[in-house]
Amino acid sequence: MSRIRFTRRLPAAVAAAGLALAVAACGGESSNSSDGATAAAAEQLKPNADLSKQSLQVTVWDGYTPKELPEKAKEKLKVSEVKVGLHATNEEAMAKLTASGDSGIDVAFVSGQYAQALNEQGLLEPIHAELVPNLANLFPEASQLSYDKGNKYSVPYTWGTTGICYRSDLVKSVPTSWNDLLKPPAWADKKVTMMTTERWLALPALKSLGFSVNTDKDEEIAKAKELLLEAKPHLLAYDDTTFGEKLKSGEAVMVEAWDGWCPTTEKNIKFAVPKEGSDLWVDTMVIMKSSKNKEAAHALINYILDPEIHSWAAENINYKVPNKAAMERVKAPEGSLLGVKPAELLAGESIIDLGQASTKYTRLSSEVTAQS
């Protein structure tokens, strides 16, 4: 199984501030409405529209979809053209999508909390389920995501969780708690890494203290900061991208990791979700309200949800997809985490957009990583 590297999330001190500023620039404060744009009257779309007169512009992370997607989708859907642009981070995608009233983008891949923010600004077209019959391929749990219950304005593409990735041959005891990273035993001192992407930097401390990953309470964030500062001298490094390599070399024995980036198909590398619990992250597909090709946009999402197409993501980027029919096609190699059940994932807490309160996590990350 190949492992295609890409950056889903922006490194610390930029991400949440970028999100808050981007959506604010498009219309001010978040509406705090769970339905957002979906409460507005939906545009009438034609189930049997002539797609040959429509074209598609997509933005997605590099390596997140097959390279031949534009060519094959154009042929299958009979649209005039399919162009795929790339973004390196959610924040880069947000900049594209919020730069003007019409970004020219029809379909965007963004993480769940970013889809939530876009929807609350009225920038997303509701998903017309009648135009996406392959929604039936999704696990029932895929409609229970807290940022968009019922998939009203987004369709999940991949999902996963965060935990501790470790070398089973180098640890003296199996890690079971976030405190194994935050307060490592002597044999693991300076052999542990944590991530700097701000919501994920805070996650181990918040969960170990029994707090929500979505807390906006100053006193809880302050306690998490104190715990993170206490942990800092015992870390090998902050690392969001190469922690797997550090495990392989033996430089690190335990690391905070997204499940799909933990190289469990390698000998002696394992993954554990700590007993205090973790998160549930989701990457989604959304349709822009400004799109002039909405029928074709729905047709593209429906095409991607075809089991043969959607299974590519699990087989090539090692992330689970919320598509039951697609996952049934996947032959997971020994040690792979692809067999984790949806119910297990849903036990994690979904990370949601916190609006202006997101800047508290930007400040937390800056202060923790800057202090010596």
N, C-alpha and C positions, 0 to 999 in steps of 0.2 A: 504493500500500500504506500503510495507516495504521500509525502507531507509537504504541502505547498504553504510556504510562509507568507503571511500578510499581516497588516496591522489593522485590527478591528477597532481599536480604541486608542485615543491620543494619550501620550505620556503625561505625567502629572503636571499640575499648575496651570493647565490650559483648558481641559475638557469641559468641566461644568460651567466655567465662566463663558466659554465660547457658545455653549448651548443657550444659556440664559440671555446673552447679548444678541444672539442670532434671532431668537424668537421675539425678543422685545423689539428688535428693529422692524419686525414685520407686523406689529400691531399692538405693542404694549404688553401689559401683564397677562399672565396665563388666565384663562377663563375659569379654571378650576372645575370645569364641567366634565363629567366622565364621558359625555357623548360628543362634546365639541361640535365639529362640523357636521357630524352625523345627525344632529338635531335639525339642521336646515333641510329644506326640501331637496330631495335628491334629483339630479338631472335624469330625464327620461332617456335611457339608452336603448338601442335597437338590437335585439338578440341576433338578428340575421343581417347585420349591417355588412355592406360591401367593404371588406378590409383592404381591398386592392388600392383604395384611395387614401389609406392611412399609413403613416410611417411611425416608427418608434425610436425614441432616444432613452437609453437606460443609463443609470449610474450605479456602479457596484464596486466592491473591493477587488483588487487585482487577484486573480486566481480563484475567485469564489464561485464562478460559473464556468462551464466548458468554453474553450476558446472558439469552438465552432458554433456556439449558441446563435450569433447573429445570422449566419448563413442558414442553419437548420430551421430556426424559427421563421425566417422570411419564407422559406420554402413551404413549411408546414401551414403557416397561418395565411399565406398568400397576401402578405402586406407588401407595400412598395419598397420599404427599406427598414432595416433594424441596425441602429448604431449603438455601440456600447462604449461609454466613457468610464473612466476609473476615478475612484477617490481612495486615498490612503487611510482616512479616518472618518468617523462619524461627523466630526466638526467640519472637515473639508466638504463633505456632502451637504451639511447644513448651509454652508456658505454659498454653495451652488444653488440650493433650493430656495434660499431666502434673499438672494441678491436683487431680485426684481419681481414685479408682479407675475411675469411669465418666464420661468427659467428655461423653457424649451424642453424640459425633461418630462417624460411621461411616467416612467416607472423608476423608483429609487429603492435601493437596499439600504436600510438603516436599522440600528438596534432599537429594541422596543420602546425605551424611554424617549428616544428621539422621535419615533413615530407618534408617540403620545403628545410631545411638545408641538409637532407640526399640526396635528389634528386640532389641538386646543387653540391654534391660531387660525383655524379655518382653511388650511392649505391643502387638505387631503380630500379626495373624492371617496365617498362611502363605497365599500365593496358591494357590488351588485351580485349576490350569490347565484342568481339564476344564470349569470354569464360565466360562472366559474364552477361547473359541475364537479370538477376534480377536488373541490373542497371536501367531498365525501371520502377522499382517501386519507384525510388527516385523522390522527388519533383524537378521540373525544376530548382528551385533556388539552388539546391545542386550542380549544375554544374557551378555556377557563383562565386565560392569562390576565393577571390583575390590571395591566395597563390598557387592555382592550378586550374585555369579556365579550365573547360572541364574534370576534374577528370582524367588527363593524367597519374598521377603516384600515386594517393591516392583515397580511397573511404571513404566518410564520414560515421561515425558510430553514433555519437551523436553531438548535437550542442546546443548552448544557449548563454546567455548574462549575464552581470553583472549589478547590480543596488542596490537599497536601500531596505532592508527588515526591516519592522518596525511593532511596536505594535500599531494598530489603536486605542486601548483604552487608551494608555498612552501618545500619542503625542497630542499636542495642535493644531497642524496644520499638514496636510498631506505633507510629504516631496516631493518636485518637482524638486529640484536642487541638484547637487553635493555639493553646498555651505551649504546645510543643514547638511552635515557631516563635511565639512571643517571649517565652521563657525557656529557651533550649537547655537541655542538660549539658553537663560539662563536655561530654564526648561529641556534642553537636555544635559547640560554641564556635562561631566564625565559619560554620559550614552550612548556613541556612540563608536563603534569599526570600525576599518579599517583593511584591509588585508596587510600583509607584503610581499607576493609573488610579486617580484619587478615590473613586468609590471602592476600588478593590484594595487599595492601601488601607482604607478604614475598615473594611469588612472583617478581617480576623479579630481586631480589637473590639469592634461593636458586638460581634457574635459571642466572643468570650465573656463579655460583660452582660450578656443577656439583652442587648438592645437591638432594635430593628436596623437593618441596613439602610432604611429610608428615613431614619430619625432626622429631625431638624431642630432638636432641642439642644441648646447651647451647652447645658451642663453635661449631657451625654457625650457630645462630640469632644468636650474638654477632657473627660475621663478617658476617652479613646486615645486622644492625643498624648496624654500622660503615659499610657501603656505603650504606645508606639515609640515614644522617646526612650523609655526604659529598655525596649527591645533593640533599638538601633545599634548600640555598641557590640551586640552579640551576633550581628548579621555579617555574612560574607559580602553581601551587596544587595542593592535594590536592582531588580532585573525583571523586565516585562517580556523579554523576547528570547534570551539565550539560556534561560534556566535549565532547559532540557539538556543542552550541551554540557553545562556544569555538572549535572547529574551523571551523564555518561562518562565524563572524565574522572569522576570521583571527587572533584573539587568541592561539590556540595553533596550533602546527604539527605536534605529535606528542602523543598521549595514550595512556595505558594504558586498555584498553577491553575489555568483554565483546563478543564478535562481534556479537550481536544489537543492541547499542546503538551500534555504529559506523555512521553514516549513509552507507553506501557507495553508496546510490542517488543521493546528491547529487553534483554535478559536482566532480571533483578530490579526492574523499575515498576513500582506499584503506585496506585492512587487511592486516597482515602478521603471521604467527606467527614470532617470532624463532628463529634457528638453534639456540639452546640448548634449545628446546622450551618447552612450556607445559602447561596443565592440561586436563582434561576435566571440565566440570561437568555435572551432570544434575539435573533436577527430576523428582520421582517422585509416583506415587499409591500410597497405602498404606491398608490396612484395619485399623481398631483391633480388638484382641483383645476389647475390652469391647463391641463392637457387637452389638446384638440383631437386626440386619438384614443378616447376612453374605451371604446369597444375593443380596439386592438390591444390596449393595455391589459384589459381583463383577459383577452384571449392569450396573451403572453404568460400571465400568471397561471392560467389554467394549463397551458402547455408545460410549464416548469413543474407543476404538480403531478404530471404524468409520472408514474412510478419509475419508468425507465430513465427519465430525465432527472428526476429529483434524487434518485439513488446515487447519481454521480457524486454529489456533495459528500455523502458518507464514505464513499469508496476512495475519494481523492483528497479531501481535506480533513478527514478523520473526525468530523463533527456529526453528531446525531441529527437526523431530520425528523420533524414531527409528522411524518407521512407513513402511516402504517403499511400501506401497500408497497412503498419504496423500501422501507427497512426490511420487509420480508424477502426482498431480492438480494440483500447484502449478506455476503459471507464474511463475517468478522474474523480476522486473524486471532490466533491465540494471544490472550492478554489484552485485547482491545476492549475499550470502554463502550463500544457501540451497542452492547447488549443491555445497557442500563434501561430500565423500564420507565415509561412516562410518569407513572405514579411516583416513582422515586424522585424524578426531576421536580415534579410539582410540590414535593415536600420542601424545596428551597423557596426562599423569599424573592419574589420578582423585584428587580431594581426598577424603580419608576422615576419619572422626571420630577424634580423638586422645585422647579421654577427658580425664582431668585435665591431660594435657600441653598441652591447648588453651589453658590459661591463660598459657602461655609466649608465645603469639602475642598475647594480650590485652596483656600487659606490654610486649612489643616495640612494638606499635602505639601504646600510650600514651606510651612513652618517646620514640619517634621523632617523633610529631606534636606533643608538648608542648614539646620543646626548641627554643629560638630559635637 
